[in-house]
Amino acid sequence: MGVVGFLTGGGIGPLVRTVGASSDHVRAFELVNGTGDVLRVTPDEHAELFWGLRGGKATLGIVTAVEFDLLPIPEFYGGAVYFDGADAAAVLRGWAHWCGGLPETVNTSVALQQLPPLPGVPEPLAGRLTVAVRYAALGDFAEAERILAPMRAVAPALMDTVGVLPYAAIGAVHADPVDPMPVYEDHTLLQSFDPAAAEALLAVAGPGSESVQVIVEVRQLGGALAREPRHRSALCHRDAAFALTTIGALMPEIVEVVPVHAAAVIGALGRWSTGGQLPNFAPAMDPGRAARVYTEDARHWLAALAERYDPTGVFRTGQVVRT
Ligand SMILES: Cc1cc2nc3c(=O)[nH]c(=O)nc-3n(C[C@H](O)[C@H](O)[C@H](O)COP(=O)(O)OP(=O)(O)OC[C@H]3O[C@@H](n4cnc5c(N)ncnc54)[C@H](O)[C@@H]3O)c2cc1C
């Protein structure tokens, strides 16, 4: 994915509970606004745009350069433990229980996956339902290994890639495809994810559910993400406990079905939903998007800034907030 799309959507990285949103580490943007001016945007120069660009996606213009802090993290303890889909109930129930007591040095998500048998997809994971427990921890690696032990023991693993890895291998945690592909994402934030929520998810995306999604992921949030950063931003809903996201491939034979099934998955967790969404995971073309992604206050300010910096509406399309 593109670094600017990621950062203007807040940036929920694999260490988000430990280091906060990736956009919290941005120092400066170069922006081309709706009147064609090139602006340097920092906490001290156009501070209102610095607030709005971190979460506001393309509302305020086109970002042409970005500067951000590099964190001193040479290594992490992480990767993913993959289980057979037949063990999905044990894994999801176990994960829901286990992640209740995790310190913020630990980041985790659980994903029901149906990866296609394509080059690059490991044979044990291809063409079948599997469950990935993603894990990334900083700090004491022996302690991180001890914390993961109960999840490793929940069922026999098909593959286990967790270990001490150089930061350059952080992609091993989510193992997302690196090539562009047409996908449909749906999403909601959750206030909790308990064993009853796990049951509800299994019914729509687990074994025998006829799910058409490539990935259905529940990611634990909280920790450093929940705290306001040094420079406040337009990234809202920092207090949510979990994020539920579906990713489906828009192949011609299922193009109609993927969004309908995604809505069913999101709806099944309605009891646990906050009703909010994060900008990077909310469906791009949903007319109700702005109301779900931003608080009323943030929406008002983003729209007012867009009027000021793009009075003729050059960027009035896509993932933008306008009145
Ligand atoms: C498999 C998968 C896994 C993902 N995992 C994560 C994750 O872990 N964490 C996370 O936060 N997100 C994740 N995402 C979401 C991803 O961050 C967003 O889709 C992001 O918008 C991708 O940006 P892009 O530039 O690649 O895409 P594009 O389609 O090019 O851009 C998407 C949007 O970003 C904005 N944008 C892009 N470039 C610019 C620019 N130069 N100036 C201003 N606005 C711009 C625009 O609003 C644009 O419509 C994932 C997506 C997929 C498909």
PDBQT file of the ligand as one rigid body, heavy atoms in Angstrom, charges set to zero:
ROOT
HETATM    1  C1  LIG A 401      -4.633  -6.102   2.322  1.00  0.00    +0.000 C 
HETATM    2  C2  LIG A 401      -4.738  -4.760   2.987  1.00  0.00    +0.000 A 
HETATM    3  C3  LIG A 401      -4.219  -4.591   4.265  1.00  0.00    +0.000 A 
HETATM    4  C4  LIG A 401      -4.287  -3.345   4.889  1.00  0.00    +0.000 A 
HETATM    5  N1  LIG A 401      -3.761  -3.201   6.139  1.00  0.00    +0.000 NA
HETATM    6  C5  LIG A 401      -3.787  -1.989   6.736  1.00  0.00    +0.000 A 
HETATM    7  C6  LIG A 401      -3.222  -1.792   8.025  1.00  0.00    +0.000 A 
HETATM    8  O1  LIG A 401      -2.685  -2.719   8.628  1.00  0.00    +0.000 OA
HETATM    9  N2  LIG A 401      -3.295  -0.559   8.592  1.00  0.00    +0.000 N 
HETATM   10  C7  LIG A 401      -3.858   0.506   7.941  1.00  0.00    +0.000 A 
HETATM   11  O2  LIG A 401      -3.869   1.617   8.491  1.00  0.00    +0.000 OA
HETATM   12  N3  LIG A 401      -4.404   0.356   6.722  1.00  0.00    +0.000 NA
HETATM   13  C8  LIG A 401      -4.381  -0.861   6.116  1.00  0.00    +0.000 A 
HETATM   14  N4  LIG A 401      -4.949  -1.019   4.879  1.00  0.00    +0.000 N 
HETATM   15  C9  LIG A 401      -5.643   0.127   4.276  1.00  0.00    +0.000 C 
HETATM   16  C10 LIG A 401      -4.695   1.055   3.539  1.00  0.00    +0.000 C 
HETATM   17  O3  LIG A 401      -3.881   1.766   4.432  1.00  0.00    +0.000 OA
HETATM   18  C11 LIG A 401      -5.548   2.059   2.796  1.00  0.00    +0.000 C 
HETATM   19  O4  LIG A 401      -6.294   1.369   1.820  1.00  0.00    +0.000 OA
HETATM   20  C12 LIG A 401      -4.724   3.161   2.166  1.00  0.00    +0.000 C 
HETATM   21  O5  LIG A 401      -5.604   4.183   1.760  1.00  0.00    +0.000 OA
HETATM   22  C13 LIG A 401      -3.965   2.668   0.963  1.00  0.00    +0.000 C 
HETATM   23  O6  LIG A 401      -3.345   3.762   0.360  1.00  0.00    +0.000 OA
HETATM   24  P1  LIG A 401      -2.818   3.706  -1.155  1.00  0.00    +0.000 P 
HETATM   25  O7  LIG A 401      -2.112   4.999  -1.375  1.00  0.00    +0.000 OA
HETATM   26  O8  LIG A 401      -2.067   2.442  -1.368  1.00  0.00    +0.000 OA
HETATM   27  O9  LIG A 401      -4.147   3.546  -2.005  1.00  0.00    +0.000 OA
HETATM   28  P2  LIG A 401      -4.842   4.570  -2.979  1.00  0.00    +0.000 P 
HETATM   29  O10 LIG A 401      -6.067   3.869  -3.465  1.00  0.00    +0.000 OA
HETATM   30  O11 LIG A 401      -3.864   5.120  -3.968  1.00  0.00    +0.000 OA
HETATM   31  O12 LIG A 401      -5.258   5.747  -2.020  1.00  0.00    +0.000 OA
HETATM   32  C14 LIG A 401      -6.309   5.565  -1.129  1.00  0.00    +0.000 C 
HETATM   33  C15 LIG A 401      -6.733   6.914  -0.612  1.00  0.00    +0.000 C 
HETATM   34  O13 LIG A 401      -5.672   7.481   0.171  1.00  0.00    +0.000 OA
HETATM   35  C16 LIG A 401      -5.631   8.884  -0.026  1.00  0.00    +0.000 C 
HETATM   36  N5  LIG A 401      -4.343   9.225  -0.678  1.00  0.00    +0.000 N 
HETATM   37  C17 LIG A 401      -3.503   8.395  -1.341  1.00  0.00    +0.000 A 
HETATM   38  N6  LIG A 401      -2.433   9.080  -1.795  1.00  0.00    +0.000 NA
HETATM   39  C18 LIG A 401      -2.617  10.368  -1.422  1.00  0.00    +0.000 A 
HETATM   40  C19 LIG A 401      -1.871  11.570  -1.605  1.00  0.00    +0.000 A 
HETATM   41  N7  LIG A 401      -0.695  11.587  -2.257  1.00  0.00    +0.000 N 
HETATM   42  N8  LIG A 401      -2.366  12.728  -1.066  1.00  0.00    +0.000 NA
HETATM   43  C20 LIG A 401      -3.536  12.739  -0.389  1.00  0.00    +0.000 A 
HETATM   44  N9  LIG A 401      -4.293  11.630  -0.196  1.00  0.00    +0.000 NA
HETATM   45  C21 LIG A 401      -3.840  10.466  -0.696  1.00  0.00    +0.000 A 
HETATM   46  C22 LIG A 401      -6.802   9.233  -0.921  1.00  0.00    +0.000 C 
HETATM   47  O14 LIG A 401      -7.925   9.504  -0.098  1.00  0.00    +0.000 OA
HETATM   48  C23 LIG A 401      -7.032   7.955  -1.687  1.00  0.00    +0.000 C 
HETATM   49  O15 LIG A 401      -8.360   7.845  -2.155  1.00  0.00    +0.000 OA
HETATM   50  C24 LIG A 401      -4.904  -2.251   4.232  1.00  0.00    +0.000 A 
HETATM   51  C25 LIG A 401      -5.436  -2.423   2.949  1.00  0.00    +0.000 A 
HETATM   52  C26 LIG A 401      -5.361  -3.671   2.340  1.00  0.00    +0.000 A 
HETATM   53  C27 LIG A 401      -5.936  -3.826   0.969  1.00  0.00    +0.000 C 
ENDROOT
TORSDOF 0
